[in-house]
């Protein structure tokens, strides 16, 4: 599995979990993780281009 695909799956999973989380801190951390994954996806895709 390519790195960008793995990161995309992780970001999507974190975003789904954040929608069902009741704890504000958990939501914040999941969304921050998803944002980090999406930033890394951008970096990975730029290196491959």
mmCIF entry with sequence, helices, sheets and N, C-alpha, C, O atoms, coordinates in Angstrom:
data_MODEL
# 
_entry.id   MODEL 
# 
_entity.id                         1 
_entity.type                       polymer 
_entity.pdbx_number_of_molecules   1 
# 
_entity_poly.entity_id                      1 
_entity_poly.type                           'polypeptide(L)' 
_entity_poly.nstd_linkage                   no 
_entity_poly.nstd_monomer                   no 
_entity_poly.pdbx_seq_one_letter_code       
;(UNK)(UNK)(UNK)(UNK)(UNK)(UNK)(UNK)(UNK)(UNK)(UNK)(UNK)(UNK)(UNK)(UNK)(UNK)(UNK)
(UNK)(UNK)(UNK)(UNK)(UNK)(UNK)(UNK)(UNK)(UNK)(UNK)(UNK)(UNK)(UNK)(UNK)(UNK)(UNK)
(UNK)(UNK)(UNK)(UNK)(UNK)(UNK)(UNK)(UNK)(UNK)(UNK)(UNK)(UNK)(UNK)(UNK)(UNK)(UNK)
(UNK)
;
_entity_poly.pdbx_seq_one_letter_code_can   XXXXXXXXXXXXXXXXXXXXXXXXXXXXXXXXXXXXXXXXXXXXXXXXX 
_entity_poly.pdbx_strand_id                 A 
# 
loop_
_entity_poly_seq.entity_id 
_entity_poly_seq.num 
_entity_poly_seq.mon_id 
_entity_poly_seq.hetero 
1 1  UNK n 
1 2  UNK n 
1 3  UNK n 
1 4  UNK n 
1 5  UNK n 
1 6  UNK n 
1 7  UNK n 
1 8  UNK n 
1 9  UNK n 
1 10 UNK n 
1 11 UNK n 
1 12 UNK n 
1 13 UNK n 
1 14 UNK n 
1 15 UNK n 
1 16 UNK n 
1 17 UNK n 
1 18 UNK n 
1 19 UNK n 
1 20 UNK n 
1 21 UNK n 
1 22 UNK n 
1 23 UNK n 
1 24 UNK n 
1 25 UNK n 
1 26 UNK n 
1 27 UNK n 
1 28 UNK n 
1 29 UNK n 
1 30 UNK n 
1 31 UNK n 
1 32 UNK n 
1 33 UNK n 
1 34 UNK n 
1 35 UNK n 
1 36 UNK n 
1 37 UNK n 
1 38 UNK n 
1 39 UNK n 
1 40 UNK n 
1 41 UNK n 
1 42 UNK n 
1 43 UNK n 
1 44 UNK n 
1 45 UNK n 
1 46 UNK n 
1 47 UNK n 
1 48 UNK n 
1 49 UNK n 
# 
_struct_asym.id          A 
_struct_asym.entity_id   1 
# 
loop_
_struct_conf.conf_type_id 
_struct_conf.id 
_struct_conf.pdbx_PDB_helix_id 
_struct_conf.beg_label_comp_id 
_struct_conf.beg_label_asym_id 
_struct_conf.beg_label_seq_id 
_struct_conf.pdbx_beg_PDB_ins_code 
_struct_conf.end_label_comp_id 
_struct_conf.end_label_asym_id 
_struct_conf.end_label_seq_id 
_struct_conf.pdbx_end_PDB_ins_code 
_struct_conf.beg_auth_comp_id 
_struct_conf.beg_auth_asym_id 
_struct_conf.beg_auth_seq_id 
_struct_conf.end_auth_comp_id 
_struct_conf.end_auth_asym_id 
_struct_conf.end_auth_seq_id 
_struct_conf.pdbx_PDB_helix_class 
_struct_conf.details 
_struct_conf.pdbx_PDB_helix_length 
HELX_P HELX_P1 AA1 UNK A 3  ? UNK A 20 ? UNK A 3  UNK A 20 1 ? 18 
HELX_P HELX_P2 AA2 UNK A 24 ? UNK A 48 ? UNK A 24 UNK A 48 1 ? 25 
# 
_struct_conf_type.id          HELX_P 
_struct_conf_type.criteria    ? 
_struct_conf_type.reference   ? 
# 
loop_
_atom_site.group_PDB 
_atom_site.id 
_atom_site.type_symbol 
_atom_site.label_atom_id 
_atom_site.label_alt_id 
_atom_site.label_comp_id 
_atom_site.label_asym_id 
_atom_site.label_entity_id 
_atom_site.label_seq_id 
_atom_site.pdbx_PDB_ins_code 
_atom_site.Cartn_x 
_atom_site.Cartn_y 
_atom_site.Cartn_z 
_atom_site.occupancy 
_atom_site.B_iso_or_equiv 
_atom_site.pdbx_formal_charge 
_atom_site.auth_seq_id 
_atom_site.auth_comp_id 
_atom_site.auth_asym_id 
_atom_site.auth_atom_id 
_atom_site.pdbx_PDB_model_num 
ATOM 1   N N  . UNK A 1 1  ? 0.851   -1.166 0.000   1.00 0.00 ? 1  UNK A N  1 
ATOM 2   C CA . UNK A 1 1  ? 0.000   0.000  0.000   1.00 0.00 ? 1  UNK A CA 1 
ATOM 3   C C  . UNK A 1 1  ? 0.903   1.236  0.000   1.00 0.00 ? 1  UNK A C  1 
ATOM 4   O O  . UNK A 1 1  ? 1.794   1.360  0.840   1.00 0.00 ? 1  UNK A O  1 
ATOM 5   N N  . UNK A 1 2  ? 0.670   2.135  -0.932  1.00 0.00 ? 2  UNK A N  1 
ATOM 6   C CA . UNK A 1 2  ? 1.463   3.378  -0.965  1.00 0.00 ? 2  UNK A CA 1 
ATOM 7   C C  . UNK A 1 2  ? 1.258   4.202  0.309   1.00 0.00 ? 2  UNK A C  1 
ATOM 8   O O  . UNK A 1 2  ? 0.199   4.157  0.935   1.00 0.00 ? 2  UNK A O  1 
ATOM 9   N N  . UNK A 1 3  ? 2.279   4.940  0.665   1.00 0.00 ? 3  UNK A N  1 
ATOM 10  C CA . UNK A 1 3  ? 2.245   5.756  1.899   1.00 0.00 ? 3  UNK A CA 1 
ATOM 11  C C  . UNK A 1 3  ? 1.070   6.736  1.889   1.00 0.00 ? 3  UNK A C  1 
ATOM 12  O O  . UNK A 1 3  ? 0.385   6.881  2.902   1.00 0.00 ? 3  UNK A O  1 
ATOM 13  N N  . UNK A 1 4  ? 0.826   7.409  0.762   1.00 0.00 ? 4  UNK A N  1 
ATOM 14  C CA . UNK A 1 4  ? -0.262  8.384  0.722   1.00 0.00 ? 4  UNK A CA 1 
ATOM 15  C C  . UNK A 1 4  ? -1.618  7.721  0.957   1.00 0.00 ? 4  UNK A C  1 
ATOM 16  O O  . UNK A 1 4  ? -2.499  8.319  1.574   1.00 0.00 ? 4  UNK A O  1 
ATOM 17  N N  . UNK A 1 5  ? -1.789  6.501  0.474   1.00 0.00 ? 5  UNK A N  1 
ATOM 18  C CA . UNK A 1 5  ? -3.056  5.793  0.670   1.00 0.00 ? 5  UNK A CA 1 
ATOM 19  C C  . UNK A 1 5  ? -3.246  5.431  2.146   1.00 0.00 ? 5  UNK A C  1 
ATOM 20  O O  . UNK A 1 5  ? -4.344  5.559  2.688   1.00 0.00 ? 5  UNK A O  1 
ATOM 21  N N  . UNK A 1 6  ? -2.177  4.982  2.781   1.00 0.00 ? 6  UNK A N  1 
ATOM 22  C CA . UNK A 1 6  ? -2.225  4.679  4.205   1.00 0.00 ? 6  UNK A CA 1 
ATOM 23  C C  . UNK A 1 6  ? -2.595  5.934  5.006   1.00 0.00 ? 6  UNK A C  1 
ATOM 24  O O  . UNK A 1 6  ? -3.451  5.890  5.889   1.00 0.00 ? 6  UNK A O  1 
ATOM 25  N N  . UNK A 1 7  ? -1.941  7.041  4.687   1.00 0.00 ? 7  UNK A N  1 
ATOM 26  C CA . UNK A 1 7  ? -2.210  8.298  5.393   1.00 0.00 ? 7  UNK A CA 1 
ATOM 27  C C  . UNK A 1 7  ? -3.641  8.764  5.176   1.00 0.00 ? 7  UNK A C  1 
ATOM 28  O O  . UNK A 1 7  ? -4.284  9.256  6.103   1.00 0.00 ? 7  UNK A O  1 
ATOM 29  N N  . UNK A 1 8  ? -4.137  8.613  3.966   1.00 0.00 ? 8  UNK A N  1 
ATOM 30  C CA . UNK A 1 8  ? -5.512  9.004  3.662   1.00 0.00 ? 8  UNK A CA 1 
ATOM 31  C C  . UNK A 1 8  ? -6.498  8.172  4.476   1.00 0.00 ? 8  UNK A C  1 
ATOM 32  O O  . UNK A 1 8  ? -7.463  8.710  5.018   1.00 0.00 ? 8  UNK A O  1 
ATOM 33  N N  . UNK A 1 9  ? -6.264  6.880  4.565   1.00 0.00 ? 9  UNK A N  1 
ATOM 34  C CA . UNK A 1 9  ? -7.143  6.015  5.357   1.00 0.00 ? 9  UNK A CA 1 
ATOM 35  C C  . UNK A 1 9  ? -7.108  6.401  6.830   1.00 0.00 ? 9  UNK A C  1 
ATOM 36  O O  . UNK A 1 9  ? -8.142  6.411  7.497   1.00 0.00 ? 9  UNK A O  1 
ATOM 37  N N  . UNK A 1 10 ? -5.929  6.715  7.335   1.00 0.00 ? 10 UNK A N  1 
ATOM 38  C CA . UNK A 1 10 ? -5.804  7.128  8.734   1.00 0.00 ? 10 UNK A CA 1 
ATOM 39  C C  . UNK A 1 10 ? -6.539  8.447  8.991   1.00 0.00 ? 10 UNK A C  1 
ATOM 40  O O  . UNK A 1 10 ? -7.226  8.594  10.002  1.00 0.00 ? 10 UNK A O  1 
ATOM 41  N N  . UNK A 1 11 ? -6.391  9.395  8.079   1.00 0.00 ? 11 UNK A N  1 
ATOM 42  C CA . UNK A 1 11 ? -7.070  10.686 8.223   1.00 0.00 ? 11 UNK A CA 1 
ATOM 43  C C  . UNK A 1 11 ? -8.585  10.499 8.210   1.00 0.00 ? 11 UNK A C  1 
ATOM 44  O O  . UNK A 1 11 ? -9.292  11.068 9.041   1.00 0.00 ? 11 UNK A O  1 
ATOM 45  N N  . UNK A 1 12 ? -9.072  9.713  7.281   1.00 0.00 ? 12 UNK A N  1 
ATOM 46  C CA . UNK A 1 12 ? -10.512 9.479  7.188   1.00 0.00 ? 12 UNK A CA 1 
ATOM 47  C C  . UNK A 1 12 ? -11.039 8.769  8.427   1.00 0.00 ? 12 UNK A C  1 
ATOM 48  O O  . UNK A 1 12 ? -12.116 9.098  8.924   1.00 0.00 ? 12 UNK A O  1 
ATOM 49  N N  . UNK A 1 13 ? -10.287 7.801  8.924   1.00 0.00 ? 13 UNK A N  1 
ATOM 50  C CA . UNK A 1 13 ? -10.688 7.074  10.130  1.00 0.00 ? 13 UNK A CA 1 
ATOM 51  C C  . UNK A 1 13 ? -10.752 8.018  11.333  1.00 0.00 ? 13 UNK A C  1 
ATOM 52  O O  . UNK A 1 13 ? -11.704 7.978  12.111  1.00 0.00 ? 13 UNK A O  1 
ATOM 53  N N  . UNK A 1 14 ? -9.740  8.858  11.475  1.00 0.00 ? 14 UNK A N  1 
ATOM 54  C CA . UNK A 1 14 ? -9.705  9.800  12.599  1.00 0.00 ? 14 UNK A CA 1 
ATOM 55  C C  . UNK A 1 14 ? -10.889 10.773 12.514  1.00 0.00 ? 14 UNK A C  1 
ATOM 56  O O  . UNK A 1 14 ? -11.502 11.096 13.532  1.00 0.00 ? 14 UNK A O  1 
ATOM 57  N N  . UNK A 1 15 ? -11.205 11.233 11.316  1.00 0.00 ? 15 UNK A N  1 
ATOM 58  C CA . UNK A 1 15 ? -12.328 12.154 11.146  1.00 0.00 ? 15 UNK A CA 1 
ATOM 59  C C  . UNK A 1 15 ? -13.666 11.481 11.482  1.00 0.00 ? 15 UNK A C  1 
ATOM 60  O O  . UNK A 1 15 ? -14.544 12.100 12.083  1.00 0.00 ? 15 UNK A O  1 
ATOM 61  N N  . UNK A 1 16 ? -13.811 10.220 11.092  1.00 0.00 ? 16 UNK A N  1 
ATOM 62  C CA . UNK A 1 16 ? -15.036 9.484  11.431  1.00 0.00 ? 16 UNK A CA 1 
ATOM 63  C C  . UNK A 1 16 ? -15.156 9.309  12.940  1.00 0.00 ? 16 UNK A C  1 
ATOM 64  O O  . UNK A 1 16 ? -16.229 9.502  13.511  1.00 0.00 ? 16 UNK A O  1 
ATOM 65  N N  . UNK A 1 17 ? -14.049 8.940  13.581  1.00 0.00 ? 17 UNK A N  1 
ATOM 66  C CA . UNK A 1 17 ? -14.070 8.762  15.027  1.00 0.00 ? 17 UNK A CA 1 
ATOM 67  C C  . UNK A 1 17 ? -14.386 10.068 15.744  1.00 0.00 ? 17 UNK A C  1 
ATOM 68  O O  . UNK A 1 17 ? -15.097 10.076 16.748  1.00 0.00 ? 17 UNK A O  1 
ATOM 69  N N  . UNK A 1 18 ? -13.859 11.163 15.229  1.00 0.00 ? 18 UNK A N  1 
ATOM 70  C CA . UNK A 1 18 ? -14.090 12.471 15.849  1.00 0.00 ? 18 UNK A CA 1 
ATOM 71  C C  . UNK A 1 18 ? -15.575 12.832 15.824  1.00 0.00 ? 18 UNK A C  1 
ATOM 72  O O  . UNK A 1 18 ? -16.066 13.489 16.743  1.00 0.00 ? 18 UNK A O  1 
ATOM 73  N N  . UNK A 1 19 ? -16.287 12.413 14.793  1.00 0.00 ? 19 UNK A N  1 
ATOM 74  C CA . UNK A 1 19 ? -17.719 12.722 14.696  1.00 0.00 ? 19 UNK A CA 1 
ATOM 75  C C  . UNK A 1 19 ? -18.522 12.037 15.788  1.00 0.00 ? 19 UNK A C  1 
ATOM 76  O O  . UNK A 1 19 ? -19.564 12.544 16.204  1.00 0.00 ? 19 UNK A O  1 
ATOM 77  N N  . UNK A 1 20 ? -18.046 10.885 16.257  1.00 0.00 ? 20 UNK A N  1 
ATOM 78  C CA . UNK A 1 20 ? -18.806 10.151 17.268  1.00 0.00 ? 20 UNK A CA 1 
ATOM 79  C C  . UNK A 1 20 ? -18.246 10.312 18.678  1.00 0.00 ? 20 UNK A C  1 
ATOM 80  O O  . UNK A 1 20 ? -18.838 9.815  19.636  1.00 0.00 ? 20 UNK A O  1 
ATOM 81  N N  . UNK A 1 21 ? -17.134 10.986 18.812  1.00 0.00 ? 21 UNK A N  1 
ATOM 82  C CA . UNK A 1 21 ? -16.529 11.172 20.133  1.00 0.00 ? 21 UNK A CA 1 
ATOM 83  C C  . UNK A 1 21 ? -17.318 12.207 20.937  1.00 0.00 ? 21 UNK A C  1 
ATOM 84  O O  . UNK A 1 21 ? -17.816 13.192 20.392  1.00 0.00 ? 21 UNK A O  1 
ATOM 85  N N  . UNK A 1 22 ? -17.418 11.963 22.226  1.00 0.00 ? 22 UNK A N  1 
ATOM 86  C CA . UNK A 1 22 ? -18.154 12.862 23.103  1.00 0.00 ? 22 UNK A CA 1 
ATOM 87  C C  . UNK A 1 22 ? -17.229 13.826 23.841  1.00 0.00 ? 22 UNK A C  1 
ATOM 88  O O  . UNK A 1 22 ? -17.664 14.878 24.310  1.00 0.00 ? 22 UNK A O  1 
ATOM 89  N N  . UNK A 1 23 ? -16.000 13.476 23.936  1.00 0.00 ? 23 UNK A N  1 
ATOM 90  C CA . UNK A 1 23 ? -15.009 14.256 24.680  1.00 0.00 ? 23 UNK A CA 1 
ATOM 91  C C  . UNK A 1 23 ? -14.359 15.286 23.754  1.00 0.00 ? 23 UNK A C  1 
ATOM 92  O O  . UNK A 1 23 ? -13.813 14.922 22.712  1.00 0.00 ? 23 UNK A O  1 
ATOM 93  N N  . UNK A 1 24 ? -14.412 16.543 24.119  1.00 0.00 ? 24 UNK A N  1 
ATOM 94  C CA . UNK A 1 24 ? -13.879 17.613 23.272  1.00 0.00 ? 24 UNK A CA 1 
ATOM 95  C C  . UNK A 1 24 ? -12.376 17.458 23.036  1.00 0.00 ? 24 UNK A C  1 
ATOM 96  O O  . UNK A 1 24 ? -11.893 17.744 21.940  1.00 0.00 ? 24 UNK A O  1 
ATOM 97  N N  . UNK A 1 25 ? -11.641 17.016 24.037  1.00 0.00 ? 25 UNK A N  1 
ATOM 98  C CA . UNK A 1 25 ? -10.197 16.832 23.885  1.00 0.00 ? 25 UNK A CA 1 
ATOM 99  C C  . UNK A 1 25 ? -9.896  15.722 22.877  1.00 0.00 ? 25 UNK A C  1 
ATOM 100 O O  . UNK A 1 25 ? -8.977  15.842 22.068  1.00 0.00 ? 25 UNK A O  1 
ATOM 101 N N  . UNK A 1 26 ? -10.668 14.660 22.934  1.00 0.00 ? 26 UNK A N  1 
ATOM 102 C CA . UNK A 1 26 ? -10.492 13.557 21.988  1.00 0.00 ? 26 UNK A CA 1 
ATOM 103 C C  . UNK A 1 26 ? -10.769 14.024 20.570  1.00 0.00 ? 26 UNK A C  1 
ATOM 104 O O  . UNK A 1 26 ? -10.014 13.708 19.651  1.00 0.00 ? 26 UNK A O  1 
ATOM 105 N N  . UNK A 1 27 ? -11.838 14.767 20.390  1.00 0.00 ? 27 UNK A N  1 
ATOM 106 C CA . UNK A 1 27 ? -12.182 15.310 19.071  1.00 0.00 ? 27 UNK A CA 1 
ATOM 107 C C  . UNK A 1 27 ? -11.045 16.187 18.562  1.00 0.00 ? 27 UNK A C  1 
ATOM 108 O O  . UNK A 1 27 ? -10.634 16.074 17.408  1.00 0.00 ? 27 UNK A O  1 
ATOM 109 N N  . UNK A 1 28 ? -10.544 17.057 19.424  1.00 0.00 ? 28 UNK A N  1 
ATOM 110 C CA . UNK A 1 28 ? -9.453  17.960 19.045  1.00 0.00 ? 28 UNK A CA 1 
ATOM 111 C C  . UNK A 1 28 ? -8.212  17.177 18.610  1.00 0.00 ? 28 UNK A C  1 
ATOM 112 O O  . UNK A 1 28 ? -7.591  17.502 17.598  1.00 0.00 ? 28 UNK A O  1 
ATOM 113 N N  . UNK A 1 29 ? -7.863  16.167 19.361  1.00 0.00 ? 29 UNK A N  1 
ATOM 114 C CA . UNK A 1 29 ? -6.667  15.379 19.035  1.00 0.00 ? 29 UNK A CA 1 
ATOM 115 C C  . UNK A 1 29 ? -6.841  14.563 17.764  1.00 0.00 ? 29 UNK A C  1 
ATOM 116 O O  . UNK A 1 29 ? -5.913  14.457 16.962  1.00 0.00 ? 29 UNK A O  1 
ATOM 117 N N  . UNK A 1 30 ? -8.018  13.988 17.574  1.00 0.00 ? 30 UNK A N  1 
ATOM 118 C CA . UNK A 1 30 ? -8.273  13.229 16.353  1.00 0.00 ? 30 UNK A CA 1 
ATOM 119 C C  . UNK A 1 30 ? -8.220  14.128 15.125  1.00 0.00 ? 30 UNK A C  1 
ATOM 120 O O  . UNK A 1 30 ? -7.648  13.756 14.100  1.00 0.00 ? 30 UNK A O  1 
ATOM 121 N N  . UNK A 1 31 ? -8.817  15.309 15.231  1.00 0.00 ? 31 UNK A N  1 
ATOM 122 C CA . UNK A 1 31 ? -8.807  16.233 14.095  1.00 0.00 ? 31 UNK A CA 1 
ATOM 123 C C  . UNK A 1 31 ? -7.390  16.755 13.825  1.00 0.00 ? 31 UNK A C  1 
ATOM 124 O O  . UNK A 1 31 ? -7.021  16.970 12.670  1.00 0.00 ? 31 UNK A O  1 
ATOM 125 N N  . UNK A 1 32 ? -6.611  16.956 14.865  1.00 0.00 ? 32 UNK A N  1 
ATOM 126 C CA . UNK A 1 32 ? -5.218  17.379 14.679  1.00 0.00 ? 32 UNK A CA 1 
ATOM 127 C C  . UNK A 1 32 ? -4.425  16.277 13.991  1.00 0.00 ? 32 UNK A C  1 
ATOM 128 O O  . UNK A 1 32 ? -3.609  16.553 13.111  1.00 0.00 ? 32 UNK A O  1 
ATOM 129 N N  . UNK A 1 33 ? -4.661  15.034 14.386  1.00 0.00 ? 33 UNK A N  1 
ATOM 130 C CA . UNK A 1 33 ? -3.980  13.906 13.748  1.00 0.00 ? 33 UNK A CA 1 
ATOM 131 C C  . UNK A 1 33 ? -4.367  13.818 12.274  1.00 0.00 ? 33 UNK A C  1 
ATOM 132 O O  . UNK A 1 33 ? -3.512  13.599 11.417  1.00 0.00 ? 33 UNK A O  1 
ATOM 133 N N  . UNK A 1 34 ? -5.651  13.987 11.982  1.00 0.00 ? 34 UNK A N  1 
ATOM 134 C CA . UNK A 1 34 ? -6.119  13.941 10.596  1.00 0.00 ? 34 UNK A CA 1 
ATOM 135 C C  . UNK A 1 34 ? -5.477  15.051 9.771   1.00 0.00 ? 34 UNK A C  1 
ATOM 136 O O  . UNK A 1 34 ? -5.083  14.829 8.626   1.00 0.00 ? 34 UNK A O  1 
ATOM 137 N N  . UNK A 1 35 ? -5.373  16.227 10.342  1.00 0.00 ? 35 UNK A N  1 
ATOM 138 C CA . UNK A 1 35 ? -4.737  17.344 9.641   1.00 0.00 ? 35 UNK A CA 1 
ATOM 139 C C  . UNK A 1 35 ? -3.261  17.060 9.385   1.00 0.00 ? 35 UNK A C  1 
ATOM 140 O O  . UNK A 1 35 ? -2.742  17.381 8.316   1.00 0.00 ? 35 UNK A O  1 
ATOM 141 N N  . UNK A 1 36 ? -2.587  16.462 10.357  1.00 0.00 ? 36 UNK A N  1 
ATOM 142 C CA . UNK A 1 36 ? -1.175  16.084 10.169  1.00 0.00 ? 36 UNK A CA 1 
ATOM 143 C C  . UNK A 1 36 ? -1.027  15.075 9.034   1.00 0.00 ? 36 UNK A C  1 
ATOM 144 O O  . UNK A 1 36 ? -0.119  15.182 8.210   1.00 0.00 ? 36 UNK A O  1 
ATOM 145 N N  . UNK A 1 37 ? -1.922  14.102 9.001   1.00 0.00 ? 37 UNK A N  1 
ATOM 146 C CA . UNK A 1 37 ? -1.889  13.100 7.932   1.00 0.00 ? 37 UNK A CA 1 
ATOM 147 C C  . UNK A 1 37 ? -2.089  13.757 6.575   1.00 0.00 ? 37 UNK A C  1 
ATOM 148 O O  . UNK A 1 37 ? -1.383  13.439 5.619   1.00 0.00 ? 37 UNK A O  1 
ATOM 149 N N  . UNK A 1 38 ? -3.034  14.658 6.490   1.00 0.00 ? 38 UNK A N  1 
ATOM 150 C CA . UNK A 1 38 ? -3.316  15.326 5.211   1.00 0.00 ? 38 UNK A CA 1 
ATOM 151 C C  . UNK A 1 38 ? -2.141  16.210 4.775   1.00 0.00 ? 38 UNK A C  1 
ATOM 152 O O  . UNK A 1 38 ? -1.855  16.315 3.582   1.00 0.00 ? 38 UNK A O  1 
ATOM 153 N N  . UNK A 1 39 ? -1.465  16.841 5.735   1.00 0.00 ? 39 UNK A N  1 
ATOM 154 C CA . UNK A 1 39 ? -0.262  17.619 5.394   1.00 0.00 ? 39 UNK A CA 1 
ATOM 155 C C  . UNK A 1 39 ? 0.828   16.705 4.854   1.00 0.00 ? 39 UNK A C  1 
ATOM 156 O O  . UNK A 1 39 ? 1.504   17.036 3.880   1.00 0.00 ? 39 UNK A O  1 
ATOM 157 N N  . UNK A 1 40 ? 0.992   15.561 5.489   1.00 0.00 ? 40 UNK A N  1 
ATOM 158 C CA . UNK A 1 40 ? 2.017   14.626 5.023   1.00 0.00 ? 40 UNK A CA 1 
ATOM 159 C C  . UNK A 1 40 ? 1.660   14.060 3.654   1.00 0.00 ? 40 UNK A C  1 
ATOM 160 O O  . UNK A 1 40 ? 2.550   13.813 2.840   1.00 0.00 ? 40 UNK A O  1 
ATOM 161 N N  . UNK A 1 41 ? 0.382   13.852 3.389   1.00 0.00 ? 41 UNK A N  1 
ATOM 162 C CA . UNK A 1 41 ? -0.053  13.395 2.065   1.00 0.00 ? 41 UNK A CA 1 
ATOM 163 C C  . UNK A 1 41 ? 0.406   14.390 1.010   1.00 0.00 ? 41 UNK A C  1 
ATOM 164 O O  . UNK A 1 41 ? 0.908   14.002 -0.045  1.00 0.00 ? 41 UNK A O  1 
ATOM 165 N N  . UNK A 1 42 ? 0.232   15.676 1.300   1.00 0.00 ? 42 UNK A N  1 
ATOM 166 C CA . UNK A 1 42 ? 0.656   16.729 0.368   1.00 0.00 ? 42 UNK A CA 1 
ATOM 167 C C  . UNK A 1 42 ? 2.156   16.665 0.129   1.00 0.00 ? 42 UNK A C  1 
ATOM 168 O O  . UNK A 1 42 ? 2.613   16.772 -1.009  1.00 0.00 ? 42 UNK A O  1 
ATOM 169 N N  . UNK A 1 43 ? 2.920   16.493 1.197   1.00 0.00 ? 43 UNK A N  1 
ATOM 170 C CA . UNK A 1 43 ? 4.374   16.411 1.071   1.00 0.00 ? 43 UNK A CA 1 
ATOM 171 C C  . UNK A 1 43 ? 4.807   15.185 0.276   1.00 0.00 ? 43 UNK A C  1 
ATOM 172 O O  . UNK A 1 43 ? 5.697   15.269 -0.570  1.00 0.00 ? 43 UNK A O  1 
ATOM 173 N N  . UNK A 1 44 ? 4.182   14.059 0.547   1.00 0.00 ? 44 UNK A N  1 
ATOM 174 C CA . UNK A 1 44 ? 4.515   12.816 -0.152  1.00 0.00 ? 44 UNK A CA 1 
ATOM 175 C C  . UNK A 1 44 ? 4.195   12.946 -1.635  1.00 0.00 ? 44 UNK A C  1 
ATOM 176 O O  . UNK A 1 44 ? 4.987   12.541 -2.485  1.00 0.00 ? 44 UNK A O  1 
ATOM 177 N N  . UNK A 1 45 ? 3.023   13.516 -1.943  1.00 0.00 ? 45 UNK A N  1 
ATOM 178 C CA . UNK A 1 45 ? 2.636   13.638 -3.351  1.00 0.00 ? 45 UNK A CA 1 
ATOM 179 C C  . UNK A 1 45 ? 3.538   14.615 -4.097  1.00 0.00 ? 45 UNK A C  1 
ATOM 180 O O  . UNK A 1 45 ? 3.782   14.434 -5.290  1.00 0.00 ? 45 UNK A O  1 
ATOM 181 N N  . UNK A 1 46 ? 4.038   15.652 -3.416  1.00 0.00 ? 46 UNK A N  1 
ATOM 182 C CA . UNK A 1 46 ? 4.944   16.601 -4.059  1.00 0.00 ? 46 UNK A CA 1 
ATOM 183 C C  . UNK A 1 46 ? 6.297   15.954 -4.350  1.00 0.00 ? 46 UNK A C  1 
ATOM 184 O O  . UNK A 1 46 ? 6.918   16.252 -5.370  1.00 0.00 ? 46 UNK A O  1 
ATOM 185 N N  . UNK A 1 47 ? 6.752   15.079 -3.473  1.00 0.00 ? 47 UNK A N  1 
ATOM 186 C CA . UNK A 1 47 ? 8.023   14.390 -3.682  1.00 0.00 ? 47 UNK A CA 1 
ATOM 187 C C  . UNK A 1 47 ? 7.937   13.407 -4.837  1.00 0.00 ? 47 UNK A C  1 
ATOM 188 O O  . UNK A 1 47 ? 8.907   13.205 -5.568  1.00 0.00 ? 47 UNK A O  1 
ATOM 189 N N  . UNK A 1 48 ? 6.758   12.794 -4.996  1.00 0.00 ? 48 UNK A N  1 
ATOM 190 C CA . UNK A 1 48 ? 6.573   11.812 -6.056  1.00 0.00 ? 48 UNK A CA 1 
ATOM 191 C C  . UNK A 1 48 ? 6.375   12.470 -7.428  1.00 0.00 ? 48 UNK A C  1 
ATOM 192 O O  . UNK A 1 48 ? 6.586   11.834 -8.461  1.00 0.00 ? 48 UNK A O  1 
ATOM 193 N N  . UNK A 1 49 ? 5.978   13.721 -7.432  1.00 0.00 ? 49 UNK A N  1 
ATOM 194 C CA . UNK A 1 49 ? 5.695   14.410 -8.707  1.00 0.00 ? 49 UNK A CA 1 
ATOM 195 C C  . UNK A 1 49 ? 6.969   14.845 -9.405  1.00 0.00 ? 49 UNK A C  1 
ATOM 196 O O  . UNK A 1 49 ? 6.910   15.435 -10.484 1.00 0.00 ? 49 UNK A O  1 
# 
